[in-house]
Amino acid sequence: MLLLYTVKITCKYRFYKMALIIKLLLGYIIVGIWSYVCRAEDGTRCEQQLEQLLFNPTGHQLKALDSFGRPEAGFLNSQNTAVWYGHYSECSDLKEYRYCLMDMDVDQVVIPPGITSDSNIRWGICVPENCTEGEINSNIDMLLDYLLKNFNANLSNATPSSSCVSDPPLPYSTGFYVTASVAGILFALTVLGSIVDTLEVTSQGDILDTPMEQPSTIPSTSTPGRGDETREDIPLMAEKGIEGYGEPEANGGCLSKLKSALKDILLAFALNRNLAKLMNVQEGPGAISCLHGMRVLSMIWIIVGHVFDSDLRRIVVLNTSDIRQSRGFLHRIILLQYYVGVDTFFFLSGVLVCYTTLGKLNRNDGHLRWHWFYIHRYIRLTPLLCTAIAFHRFIAPYFYDGPEINAQVHIVQLCDSSWWANLLYVQNFISLSKRCLHVSWYLAVDMQFFVFSPIIVYSLYRKTSLGLGQIGILLLVNVTVTAALSWQLRTPASIHDSIINNPDYFYTVYDKPYTRMPPYLFGIMIGYLLYERRMNGLSVSPTMSYLCWAVAALLACLVLAPWPYSAEINDTLAQVISTGYQTLYRLAWSGFLLWVVIFCHFGGNGLVNTILSWKAWIPLSRATYGAYLLHLILARIFWYNHIQVEYVSTILQTVTAMGVATLAYIVAGMVYVAVELPVARLEQLYLPKP
């Protein structure tokens, strides 16, 4: 009886389970059929709405139709693509419509009065919001009929690809909220730190008049603008108790130690202290003052060059023929050679690393804790890099508002899969199409140089000839590899043209350490010379000084001159000259920089030293690292807010470039006092010296 009852229960359970499965399957089938019907209805609805919009508009549809792009003057002046943006803002203001940009590959375009061109068309249209990009593409014939009937524009064999703008351009993600929260926390820390510092001054007297700002003789960090923020010039532990910092109280209890650590953290973020540090222009004895000017002027050159160069690639220019003709002007030739400004940073990096490392070796009888040597470097560089990546990925896209924003949204989303390469400083070895924060390739190369620099510097410390021999071998390897790669790629005698015209040049040659070595190695040599002659100086006769200036000026002119083989290589002689330029221009530029530093540091009193050693450069020098990382992010906000085809001139580009440079330094100064300097202060306080 029990057995029969058990069998009955089991059968009922199995029957119930089978019925449930059948119900689920039927549900999926019904939902699928319903979804298909709905999609078909939506597609039909989109087509109907488009047809009414294009050929029988009423009411607010007239505004949508009015915002459509149409053939404009200067059609034949376009290079490869004619752009008809239409009125982006008018379309965006309509609630039931959205702006889309349709790229059309066409065989031929004919517009009145009989103008014929094979340019592709980028057409801005305002469509009902329920229309998908696929539905817009599938109704291309209807859209082309509208162009033909209303503007007599005939496009033959158009292949469309649509991209519609969303508001916001990206959904608000967890990364956005985390980034915004961290920014709020940093702001709160700067305010609380200032309050704590003010209360401490009020209760204990003006303790900040102690020598807080004893500047170092030379900076140890050496990225663009790492200025003079070394262990020596942030005296957190140089003297116990200075400016309220110092080691946690050893004799107190846990609560006392916790209070001391909390106070140190808050004081590290104190806005008033960090602003005072940023704006301080005093230098200690033996400082290499000319490096500040070299750093800032090189950074401004890079920013202005990026704006002049990228303007023509990021925004649509109406007067492209004028721009092509102006490339032969001297000012544009020099500006578009801004690529060598990065070599100046590599040179400064070698100088500073060698000089400071020799000083540490000398103070410690030839011994250093090399693991801390690398850890300190990583800690000093990475927080600001992470800040730039977070701003680039999670904040900047919400400032974009224009027809082309989808292209930039795709670029920032690359960080989702390749951020790790930036934190490991190997981003220069991953594909250009996958890189996050493209401009950070410099940091990767500089870090790779830094990793191997102790081998050369320690060799120079032990035996000068051994270190110089290593430098000579590396220079020989550099010349051989660069010549082989340049010959293989047939690169012209212009860095700008090589990058623009050869897609393999940047990844294969431009951003690799084995082609970038000469400035860094020359910097190490001059750093060694400065350290060895720090007591006795170096005397150069007037005749020798004039001769060296003549040679240095010649080298600079050879690097910056417009070589005749810039556009393309047509014969063997042109290829030999172009390969020679690509191989030797960094050696020539390094030789020019070497003499400038020697002249300015060892008693040069001329105009060059006066300009480069101007004290006003010092605050800007401290913020240059941040300006380097942030300037292109800020420039892109400007570029991707363009809503119409632009007329570009040298005056307009200059004003734009100086505006971007100014904004970059302002934002970099804010990041310096909120992120960079607090991290450096805490590092000094809690981590041991190398």
C-alpha positions as CSV (number, residue, x, y, z in Angstrom):
1,M,0.0,0.0,0.0
2,L,2.9,2.4,0.9
3,L,4.6,1.5,-2.3
4,L,1.5,2.3,-4.4
5,Y,1.1,5.6,-2.6
6,T,4.7,6.5,-3.3
7,V,4.3,5.7,-7.0
8,K,1.2,7.9,-7.1
9,I,3.0,10.9,-5.5
10,T,5.9,10.5,-7.9
11,C,3.7,10.4,-11.0
12,K,1.8,13.5,-9.9
13,Y,5.1,15.4,-9.4
14,R,6.4,14.4,-12.8
15,F,3.2,15.4,-14.4
16,Y,3.3,18.7,-12.7
17,K,6.9,19.3,-13.8
18,M,6.1,18.4,-17.4
19,A,3.1,20.8,-17.4
20,L,5.2,23.6,-16.0
21,I,7.8,23.1,-18.8
22,I,5.1,23.1,-21.5
23,K,3.6,26.3,-20.1
24,L,7.1,28.0,-20.1
25,L,7.7,26.9,-23.7
26,L,4.3,28.3,-24.8
27,G,5.0,31.5,-23.0
28,Y,8.4,31.9,-24.8
29,I,6.7,31.2,-28.1
30,I,3.9,33.7,-27.5
31,V,6.4,36.4,-26.3
32,G,8.6,35.8,-29.3
33,I,5.7,36.2,-31.7
34,W,4.4,39.3,-30.0
35,S,7.9,40.9,-30.0
36,Y,8.2,40.1,-33.7
37,V,4.8,41.7,-34.4
38,C,5.7,44.7,-32.3
39,R,9.0,45.2,-34.1
40,A,7.3,45.0,-37.4
41,E,4.8,47.5,-36.3
42,D,7.6,49.8,-35.0
43,G,9.4,49.5,-38.3
44,T,6.2,50.4,-40.2
45,R,5.6,53.2,-37.8
46,C,9.1,54.6,-38.3
47,E,8.7,54.4,-42.1
48,Q,5.3,56.1,-41.9
49,Q,6.6,58.9,-39.7
50,L,9.6,59.5,-41.9
51,E,7.4,59.7,-45.0
52,Q,5.1,62.2,-43.3
53,L,8.1,64.2,-42.0
54,L,9.8,64.4,-45.4
55,F,6.9,64.9,-47.7
56,N,3.9,66.2,-45.7
57,P,5.2,68.0,-42.6
58,T,2.9,69.8,-40.2
59,G,3.4,71.7,-36.9
60,H,6.6,70.8,-35.0
61,Q,7.6,68.5,-37.9
62,L,8.5,71.7,-39.8
63,K,11.2,72.5,-37.2
64,A,12.6,68.9,-37.4
65,L,12.7,69.2,-41.2
66,D,14.3,72.7,-41.0
67,S,17.2,71.2,-39.0
68,F,18.1,68.8,-41.8
69,G,21.5,69.4,-43.4
70,R,21.6,70.6,-47.0
71,P,24.2,71.3,-49.7
72,E,26.3,74.3,-48.7
73,A,28.7,76.7,-50.4
74,G,32.3,75.4,-50.7
75,F,31.3,71.9,-51.8
76,L,34.2,71.5,-54.2
77,N,36.6,72.8,-51.5
78,S,36.0,69.7,-49.4
79,Q,38.8,67.1,-49.4
80,N,37.2,63.7,-49.3
81,T,33.9,64.2,-47.5
82,A,31.4,67.0,-47.8
83,V,29.6,67.7,-44.5
84,W,26.1,69.0,-44.2
85,Y,25.6,69.1,-40.4
86,G,22.3,71.0,-40.5
87,H,21.1,72.6,-37.2
88,Y,22.1,70.3,-34.4
89,S,20.6,72.4,-31.6
90,E,17.3,72.9,-33.3
91,C,16.8,69.1,-33.6
92,S,18.1,68.4,-30.1
93,D,15.5,70.8,-28.6
94,L,12.6,68.7,-30.0
95,K,11.3,66.2,-27.5
96,E,10.2,63.5,-30.0
97,Y,13.1,63.7,-32.4
98,R,16.8,63.0,-32.2
99,Y,19.8,64.0,-34.3
100,C,21.6,61.5,-36.4
101,L,24.6,61.7,-38.6
102,M,24.5,59.6,-41.8
103,D,27.8,58.8,-43.5
104,M,27.1,57.9,-47.2
105,D,29.6,56.3,-49.5
106,V,28.6,57.5,-53.0
107,D,29.8,57.0,-56.5
108,Q,28.9,60.5,-57.6
109,V,27.2,63.7,-56.3
110,V,25.5,66.2,-58.6
111,I,24.2,69.5,-57.1
112,P,23.1,72.7,-58.8
113,P,24.3,74.4,-60.9
114,G,25.7,71.2,-62.4
115,I,28.5,70.7,-59.9
116,T,29.8,67.1,-59.9
117,S,32.0,65.5,-57.3
118,D,32.9,62.0,-56.0
119,S,33.2,63.2,-52.4
120,N,31.4,61.1,-49.7
121,I,28.6,62.8,-47.8
122,R,28.1,63.2,-44.1
123,W,24.5,64.3,-43.6
124,G,22.9,65.5,-40.4
125,I,19.2,64.6,-40.2
126,C,16.5,64.9,-37.5
127,V,14.4,61.7,-37.2
128,P,11.6,60.5,-35.0
129,E,13.1,59.1,-31.7
130,N,11.6,55.6,-32.2
131,C,13.5,55.1,-35.4
132,T,16.6,52.9,-35.0
133,E,19.8,53.4,-36.9
134,G,19.1,50.3,-38.9
135,E,15.7,51.6,-39.9
136,I,17.2,54.9,-41.0
137,N,19.6,53.1,-43.2
138,S,16.9,50.9,-44.7
139,N,14.9,54.0,-45.7
140,I,17.8,55.6,-47.5
141,D,15.8,55.7,-50.8
142,M,13.2,57.9,-49.2
143,L,15.8,60.2,-47.8
144,L,17.6,60.5,-51.1
145,D,14.2,61.3,-52.8
146,Y,13.9,64.2,-50.3
147,L,17.3,65.5,-51.3
148,L,16.5,65.3,-55.0
149,K,13.1,66.9,-54.8
150,N,14.0,69.8,-52.5
151,F,17.6,70.6,-53.3
152,N,18.1,68.9,-56.7
153,A,21.0,66.9,-55.2
154,N,21.5,63.6,-56.9
155,L,23.5,60.9,-55.0
156,S,24.4,57.8,-57.0
157,N,24.7,54.4,-55.3
158,A,24.7,55.7,-51.7
159,T,25.7,53.3,-49.0
160,P,24.6,54.7,-45.7
161,S,25.9,54.2,-42.1
162,S,24.0,56.1,-39.5
163,S,25.0,57.2,-36.0
164,C,22.4,58.8,-33.7
165,V,23.2,61.1,-30.7
166,S,22.0,60.1,-27.3
167,D,21.3,62.3,-24.3
168,P,23.4,61.8,-22.2
169,P,26.0,60.4,-24.6
170,L,26.7,57.5,-22.2
171,P,24.5,56.1,-19.4
172,Y,25.5,57.2,-15.9
173,S,27.5,54.2,-14.8
174,T,29.0,53.1,-11.4
175,G,32.3,54.5,-12.6
176,F,30.7,58.0,-12.9
177,Y,29.3,57.9,-9.4
178,V,32.5,56.6,-7.9
179,T,34.6,59.3,-9.7
180,A,32.2,62.0,-8.6
181,S,32.3,60.7,-5.0
182,V,36.1,60.6,-5.0
183,A,36.2,64.2,-6.3
184,G,33.8,65.2,-3.5
185,I,35.9,63.4,-0.9
186,L,39.1,65.2,-2.1
187,F,37.3,68.5,-2.0
188,A,36.2,67.8,1.6
189,L,39.7,66.8,2.6
190,T,41.2,70.0,1.2
191,V,38.6,72.1,3.2
192,L,39.0,70.1,6.4
193,G,42.8,70.2,6.1
194,S,42.7,74.0,5.7
195,I,40.5,74.2,8.8
196,V,42.8,72.0,10.9
197,D,45.8,74.0,9.7
198,T,44.1,77.3,10.6
199,L,43.1,76.1,14.0
200,E,46.6,74.9,14.7
201,V,48.1,78.2,13.7
202,T,45.6,80.0,15.9
203,S,46.3,77.8,18.9
204,Q,50.1,77.4,18.7
205,G,51.2,80.6,16.9
206,D,52.5,81.0,13.5
207,I,54.3,77.7,13.2
208,L,54.1,77.9,9.5
209,D,57.0,80.4,9.5
210,T,59.4,77.6,10.0
211,P,61.4,76.7,6.8
212,M,58.5,74.8,5.1
213,E,59.6,75.8,1.6
214,Q,63.3,74.8,1.5
215,P,63.5,74.0,-2.1
216,S,65.7,71.2,-3.3
217,T,68.7,71.8,-5.4
218,I,67.2,69.7,-8.2
219,P,64.1,67.7,-8.8
220,S,64.2,64.0,-8.7
221,T,61.1,63.2,-10.8
222,S,61.3,63.8,-14.4
223,T,58.1,63.4,-16.3
224,P,56.8,66.5,-18.1
225,G,56.7,69.0,-15.4
226,R,57.5,66.9,-12.4
227,G,59.1,70.0,-11.3
228,D,60.9,70.0,-8.0
229,E,58.7,67.8,-5.9
230,T,61.4,65.6,-4.5
231,R,61.9,64.2,-1.1
232,E,64.3,67.0,-0.4
233,D,61.9,69.9,-1.3
234,I,59.0,68.5,0.7
235,P,60.5,68.5,4.1
236,L,57.9,66.4,5.9
237,M,60.5,64.4,7.7
238,A,63.6,66.5,7.2
239,E,63.0,68.1,10.6
240,K,60.6,66.6,13.1
241,G,57.7,68.9,13.8
242,I,58.1,71.2,10.8
243,E,54.8,72.7,9.7
244,G,52.9,70.2,12.0
245,Y,54.2,67.1,10.2
246,G,56.4,64.5,11.7
247,E,56.4,60.9,12.7
248,P,53.5,59.6,14.7
249,E,54.1,59.9,18.5
250,A,56.0,56.8,19.5
251,N,55.2,57.0,23.2
252,G,51.4,57.6,22.9
253,G,48.7,55.1,22.9
254,C,46.7,53.8,19.9
255,L,44.3,56.7,20.1
256,S,47.1,59.2,20.2
257,K,48.8,57.6,17.2
258,L,45.5,57.5,15.3
259,K,44.9,61.2,16.0
260,S,48.4,62.1,14.9
261,A,48.0,60.1,11.6
262,L,44.6,61.7,10.9
263,K,46.1,65.1,11.5
264,D,49.0,64.4,9.1
265,I,46.6,63.2,6.4
266,L,44.4,66.2,6.7
267,L,47.3,68.6,6.7
268,A,48.7,66.9,3.6
269,F,45.5,68.0,1.8
270,A,45.4,71.5,3.3
271,L,44.5,73.8,0.5
272,N,46.4,76.9,1.9
273,R,49.6,74.9,2.4
274,N,49.5,73.3,-1.0
275,L,48.7,76.6,-2.8
276,A,51.6,78.2,-1.0
277,K,53.8,75.3,-2.2
278,L,52.5,75.7,-5.8
279,M,53.1,79.4,-5.9
280,N,56.5,79.5,-4.1
281,V,59.2,80.7,-6.5
282,Q,62.2,80.4,-4.2
283,E,65.1,78.1,-5.2
284,G,67.9,76.6,-3.2
285,P,71.6,77.0,-4.0
286,G,72.7,74.9,-7.0
287,A,69.3,74.6,-8.5
288,I,69.2,74.2,-12.3
289,S,66.9,77.1,-12.9
290,C,66.8,76.9,-16.7
291,L,65.0,73.5,-16.6
292,H,61.8,75.2,-15.5
293,G,61.6,77.4,-18.6
294,M,62.6,74.5,-20.8
295,R,59.8,72.4,-19.3
296,V,57.0,75.0,-19.6
297,L,57.9,76.3,-23.0
298,S,58.1,72.8,-24.4
299,M,54.7,72.0,-22.9
300,I,53.2,75.1,-24.4
301,W,54.7,74.2,-27.8
302,I,53.2,70.7,-27.6
303,I,49.7,72.1,-26.6
304,V,49.7,74.7,-29.4
305,G,51.0,72.2,-31.9
306,H,48.3,69.7,-30.9
307,V,45.6,72.3,-31.4
308,F,47.0,73.5,-34.8
309,D,47.4,69.9,-35.9
310,S,44.3,68.2,-34.5
311,D,42.0,71.1,-35.4
312,L,42.2,69.8,-39.0
313,R,41.4,66.2,-38.0
314,R,38.9,66.7,-35.2
315,I,36.6,69.4,-36.7
316,V,35.3,69.9,-40.2
317,V,37.1,72.8,-41.9
318,L,35.5,74.8,-44.7
319,N,38.7,76.4,-46.1
320,T,40.9,73.3,-46.4
321,S,42.7,74.7,-49.5
322,D,43.9,77.7,-47.4
323,I,45.2,75.4,-44.7
324,R,47.2,73.4,-47.3
325,Q,48.7,76.5,-48.7
326,S,49.7,77.9,-45.3
327,R,51.7,74.8,-44.4
328,G,54.7,76.4,-46.1
329,F,54.6,79.4,-43.7
330,L,57.4,79.5,-41.2
331,H,55.2,79.7,-38.1
332,R,53.2,76.6,-39.1
333,I,56.4,74.7,-40.0
334,I,57.8,75.3,-36.5
335,L,54.5,74.6,-34.7
336,L,54.0,71.3,-36.5
337,Q,57.5,70.2,-35.4
338,Y,56.1,70.1,-31.8
339,Y,56.9,66.4,-31.7
340,V,60.5,67.2,-30.7
341,G,59.1,68.9,-27.6
342,V,58.5,65.4,-26.2
343,D,62.2,64.7,-26.8
344,T,63.0,67.6,-24.6
345,F,61.1,66.0,-21.8
346,F,63.0,62.7,-22.3
347,F,66.2,64.8,-22.1
348,L,65.1,66.5,-18.9
349,S,64.1,63.1,-17.5
350,G,67.6,61.7,-18.0
351,V,69.2,64.8,-16.4
352,L,67.1,64.6,-13.3
353,V,67.2,60.9,-12.8
354,C,71.0,60.8,-13.1
355,Y,71.7,63.8,-11.0
356,T,69.5,62.8,-8.1
357,T,70.5,59.1,-8.1
358,L,74.2,60.0,-8.0
359,G,73.4,62.3,-5.0
360,K,71.7,59.4,-3.2
361,L,74.5,57.0,-4.0
362,N,77.1,59.4,-2.8
363,R,75.2,60.0,0.5
364,N,74.8,56.3,1.1
365,D,78.3,55.1,0.2
366,G,77.1,53.6,-3.1
367,H,74.1,51.7,-1.6
368,L,70.4,52.2,-2.4
369,R,67.3,50.2,-1.6
370,W,66.4,49.7,-5.2
371,H,62.9,48.3,-4.6
372,W,62.0,51.6,-2.9
373,F,63.6,53.5,-5.8
374,Y,61.0,52.0,-8.1
375,I,58.1,52.0,-5.6
376,H,58.5,55.8,-5.0
377,R,58.5,56.4,-8.7
378,Y,55.3,54.4,-9.2
379,I,53.5,56.1,-6.4
380,R,54.5,59.6,-7.5
381,L,53.2,59.1,-11.1
382,T,50.2,56.8,-10.9
383,P,47.7,58.7,-8.8
384,L,47.6,61.6,-11.3
385,L,47.5,59.2,-14.2
386,C,44.5,57.5,-12.6
387,T,42.9,60.9,-12.1
388,A,43.3,61.7,-15.8
389,I,41.9,58.3,-16.9
390,A,38.9,58.7,-14.6
391,F,38.2,62.2,-15.9
392,H,38.7,61.1,-19.5
393,R,36.4,58.0,-19.2
394,F,33.7,59.0,-16.7
395,I,33.4,62.8,-16.6
396,A,34.5,64.4,-19.9
397,P,31.9,62.6,-22.1
398,Y,29.1,64.5,-20.4
399,F,30.6,67.7,-21.6
400,Y,30.4,66.6,-25.2
401,D,27.5,68.0,-27.2
402,G,27.7,68.0,-30.9
403,P,27.2,66.0,-34.1
404,E,30.4,64.1,-33.8
405,I,30.3,63.0,-30.2
406,N,29.7,59.3,-30.9
407,A,33.2,59.1,-32.3
408,Q,34.7,60.3,-29.1
409,V,32.4,58.2,-27.0
410,H,33.9,55.2,-28.7
411,I,37.4,56.4,-27.9
412,V,36.7,56.9,-24.2
413,Q,35.1,53.4,-24.0
414,L,38.5,51.9,-24.9
415,C,39.5,52.4,-21.3
416,D,37.1,49.7,-20.2
417,S,39.3,47.0,-21.7
418,S,42.8,48.5,-21.7
419,W,43.2,50.6,-18.4
420,W,45.4,47.9,-17.0
421,A,48.1,48.6,-19.6
422,N,48.3,52.2,-18.3
423,L,48.8,51.1,-14.7
424,L,51.6,48.7,-15.8
425,Y,53.1,51.4,-18.1
426,V,53.1,49.2,-21.2
427,Q,50.4,51.0,-23.2
428,N,52.9,51.8,-25.9
429,F,53.0,48.1,-26.8
430,I,49.3,47.6,-27.3
431,S,47.4,48.4,-30.5
432,L,46.6,52.1,-31.2
433,S,43.0,51.1,-31.7
434,K,42.7,49.7,-28.1
435,R,44.6,52.4,-26.1
436,C,43.2,54.3,-23.2
437,L,44.3,57.9,-22.9
438,H,46.5,57.9,-25.9
439,V,48.7,60.7,-24.8
440,S,50.0,58.6,-21.9
441,W,52.3,56.7,-24.2
442,Y,55.0,59.1,-23.1
443,L,54.7,57.9,-19.5
444,A,55.1,54.3,-20.6
445,V,58.4,55.1,-22.5
446,D,59.7,57.2,-19.6
447,M,59.0,54.5,-17.0
448,Q,60.7,51.9,-19.2
449,F,63.7,54.1,-19.4
450,F,63.6,54.6,-15.6
451,V,63.5,50.9,-15.0
452,F,66.8,50.4,-16.7
453,S,68.5,53.7,-15.8
454,P,70.1,52.5,-12.6
455,I,72.3,50.2,-14.6
456,I,73.9,53.1,-16.5
457,V,73.9,55.5,-13.5
458,Y,75.5,53.0,-11.2
459,S,78.1,52.2,-13.8
460,L,78.9,55.9,-14.1
461,Y,79.2,56.2,-10.3
462,R,81.6,53.2,-10.1
463,K,83.6,53.8,-13.3
464,T,82.9,56.6,-15.7
465,S,84.3,54.8,-18.8
466,L,82.0,51.8,-18.2
467,G,78.9,54.0,-18.1
468,L,79.9,56.0,-21.1
469,G,80.6,52.7,-23.0
470,Q,77.1,51.5,-22.2
471,I,75.7,54.8,-23.5
472,G,77.7,54.5,-26.7
473,I,76.5,50.9,-27.3
474,L,72.9,51.9,-26.8
475,L,73.2,54.9,-29.1
476,L,74.6,52.6,-31.8
477,V,71.7,50.2,-31.3
478,N,69.3,53.1,-31.6
479,V,70.8,54.4,-34.8
480,T,70.8,50.9,-36.4
481,V,67.2,50.0,-35.4
482,T,65.7,53.4,-36.3
483,A,67.4,53.4,-39.7
484,A,66.2,49.9,-40.5
485,L,62.6,50.7,-39.5
486,S,62.5,54.0,-41.3
487,W,63.9,52.5,-44.4
488,Q,61.4,49.7,-44.3
489,L,58.4,52.0,-43.8
490,R,59.8,54.6,-46.3
491,T,59.1,57.4,-43.9
492,P,59.4,61.0,-45.2
493,A,61.7,63.6,-43.6
494,S,58.9,64.9,-41.4
495,I,57.5,63.5,-38.2
496,H,54.1,65.1,-38.9
497,D,53.8,63.7,-42.4
498,S,55.0,60.3,-41.2
499,I,52.3,60.0,-38.5
500,I,49.5,61.4,-40.8
501,N,50.4,59.4,-44.0
502,N,51.7,56.1,-42.6
503,P,49.4,54.3,-40.1
504,D,52.2,52.0,-39.0
505,Y,54.7,54.7,-38.2
506,F,53.4,55.7,-34.8
507,Y,53.1,52.2,-33.4
508,T,56.3,50.8,-35.0
509,V,58.7,53.7,-34.6
510,Y,57.4,56.8,-32.8
511,D,56.4,55.5,-29.4
512,K,58.9,52.7,-28.8
513,P,61.8,53.1,-26.3
514,Y,64.4,51.7,-28.7
515,T,63.8,54.6,-31.1
516,R,63.5,57.2,-28.3
517,M,66.8,56.6,-26.5
518,P,69.1,59.5,-27.6
519,P,67.6,62.4,-25.6
520,Y,67.4,60.3,-22.4
521,L,70.9,59.1,-22.8
522,F,72.2,62.6,-23.5
523,G,70.3,63.7,-20.4
524,I,72.1,61.1,-18.3
525,M,75.4,62.3,-19.6
526,I,74.7,66.0,-18.8
527,G,73.3,65.0,-15.4
528,Y,76.6,63.2,-14.7
529,L,78.5,66.3,-15.8
530,L,76.4,68.6,-13.6
531,Y,76.9,66.4,-10.6
532,E,80.6,66.0,-11.1
533,R,81.1,69.8,-11.6
534,R,78.6,70.9,-8.9
535,M,81.4,72.3,-6.7
536,N,84.0,73.6,-9.2
537,G,81.7,74.7,-12.0
538,L,82.8,74.7,-15.7
539,S,84.5,77.5,-17.5
540,V,84.1,78.0,-21.2
541,S,86.0,80.7,-23.1
542,P,84.0,83.3,-25.1
543,T,85.3,81.9,-28.4
544,M,84.3,78.4,-27.5
545,S,80.9,79.6,-26.3
546,Y,80.2,81.4,-29.6
547,L,81.4,78.3,-31.5
548,C,79.1,76.0,-29.5
549,W,76.2,78.3,-30.0
550,A,76.7,78.3,-33.7
551,V,76.8,74.5,-33.8
552,A,73.8,74.2,-31.5
553,A,71.8,76.7,-33.6
554,L,72.8,74.7,-36.8
555,L,71.6,71.5,-35.2
556,A,68.3,73.0,-34.2
557,C,67.7,74.5,-37.7
558,L,68.4,71.1,-39.3
559,V,65.8,69.5,-37.0
560,L,63.1,72.2,-37.5
561,A,63.8,73.0,-41.2
562,P,61.2,72.1,-43.8
563,W,63.0,69.3,-45.7
564,P,62.0,68.9,-49.4
565,Y,61.2,65.2,-48.9
566,S,58.3,65.6,-46.5
567,A,55.3,64.5,-48.5
568,E,56.3,61.4,-50.3
569,I,59.4,59.4,-51.4
570,N,59.8,58.9,-55.1
571,D,63.4,57.9,-55.5
572,T,66.4,56.3,-53.7
573,L,68.1,59.6,-52.9
574,A,65.0,60.9,-51.3
575,Q,64.6,57.8,-49.2
576,V,68.3,58.0,-48.1
577,I,67.9,61.6,-47.0
578,S,64.6,60.9,-45.2
579,T,65.9,57.8,-43.4
580,G,68.9,59.9,-42.4
581,Y,66.7,62.6,-40.9
582,Q,64.5,60.1,-39.0
583,T,67.6,58.4,-37.7
584,L,69.7,61.4,-36.6
585,Y,67.3,64.2,-35.7
586,R,66.9,63.1,-32.1
587,L,70.7,63.1,-31.7
588,A,70.9,66.6,-33.2
589,W,68.1,67.9,-31.0
590,S,69.8,66.3,-27.9
591,G,73.1,68.1,-28.8
592,F,71.2,71.4,-29.0
593,L,69.6,70.9,-25.6
594,L,72.9,69.7,-24.0
595,W,74.6,73.0,-24.9
596,V,71.7,75.1,-23.7
597,V,71.8,73.5,-20.2
598,I,75.6,73.8,-20.0
599,F,75.6,77.4,-21.0
600,C,72.7,78.4,-18.7
601,H,73.8,76.5,-15.6
602,F,77.5,77.3,-15.7
603,G,77.4,81.1,-15.6
604,G,75.6,82.0,-18.8
605,N,74.2,85.5,-18.4
606,G,72.7,86.0,-21.8
607,L,69.1,86.4,-23.0
608,V,68.5,82.7,-23.2
609,N,69.4,82.1,-19.6
610,T,67.3,85.1,-18.5
611,I,64.3,83.8,-20.3
612,L,64.6,80.1,-19.2
613,S,65.5,81.0,-15.6
614,W,62.6,83.4,-15.1
615,K,61.1,82.6,-11.7
616,A,57.5,82.9,-13.0
617,W,58.1,79.5,-14.7
618,I,58.4,77.7,-11.4
619,P,54.7,77.4,-10.5
620,L,53.8,76.5,-14.0
621,S,56.6,73.9,-14.0
622,R,55.1,72.1,-11.1
623,A,51.7,71.9,-12.9
624,T,53.1,70.8,-16.2
625,Y,52.7,67.0,-15.6
626,G,49.0,67.5,-15.0
627,A,48.8,69.9,-18.0
628,Y,50.4,67.2,-20.2
629,L,47.9,64.5,-19.2
630,L,44.8,66.8,-19.3
631,H,45.2,69.2,-22.2
632,L,44.0,66.9,-24.9
633,I,41.0,65.8,-22.8
634,L,40.0,69.5,-22.4
635,A,40.7,70.2,-26.1
636,R,38.4,67.4,-27.1
637,I,35.6,69.0,-25.1
638,F,36.1,72.0,-27.3
639,W,36.3,70.0,-30.5
640,Y,33.3,67.9,-29.9
641,N,31.1,70.8,-29.1
642,H,31.4,72.1,-32.6
643,I,28.0,72.0,-34.3
644,Q,28.8,73.4,-37.7
645,V,31.6,73.5,-40.3
646,E,34.3,75.9,-39.2
647,Y,36.4,78.5,-41.0
648,V,39.9,78.1,-39.7
649,S,42.6,80.8,-39.7
650,T,46.0,81.2,-37.9
651,I,44.5,83.8,-35.6
652,L,41.6,81.7,-34.6
653,Q,43.8,78.7,-34.0
654,T,46.2,80.7,-31.9
655,V,43.5,82.1,-29.7
656,T,42.0,78.5,-29.3
657,A,45.4,77.1,-28.5
658,M,46.3,79.7,-25.9
659,G,42.8,79.2,-24.4
660,V,43.4,75.4,-24.2
661,A,46.8,75.9,-22.7
662,T,45.5,78.3,-20.1
663,L,42.6,76.1,-19.1
664,A,45.0,73.0,-19.0
665,Y,47.3,74.8,-16.5
666,I,44.4,76.0,-14.4
667,V,42.9,72.5,-14.1
668,A,46.4,71.0,-13.6
669,G,47.0,73.4,-10.8
670,M,43.8,72.3,-9.1
671,V,44.8,68.7,-9.5
672,Y,48.3,69.4,-8.2
673,V,47.0,70.8,-4.9
674,A,44.3,68.2,-4.5
675,V,46.0,65.0,-5.7
676,E,49.6,65.3,-6.7
677,L,51.1,67.1,-3.8
678,P,49.1,65.4,-1.0
679,V,50.2,62.0,-2.3
680,A,53.8,63.2,-2.4
681,R,53.5,64.5,1.2
682,L,52.0,61.3,2.5
683,E,54.6,59.3,0.6
684,Q,57.4,61.3,2.3
685,L,55.8,60.9,5.7
686,Y,55.1,57.1,5.7
687,L,57.5,55.5,3.3
688,P,61.2,55.0,3.8
689,K,63.8,56.6,1.6
690,P,65.4,54.5,-1.2
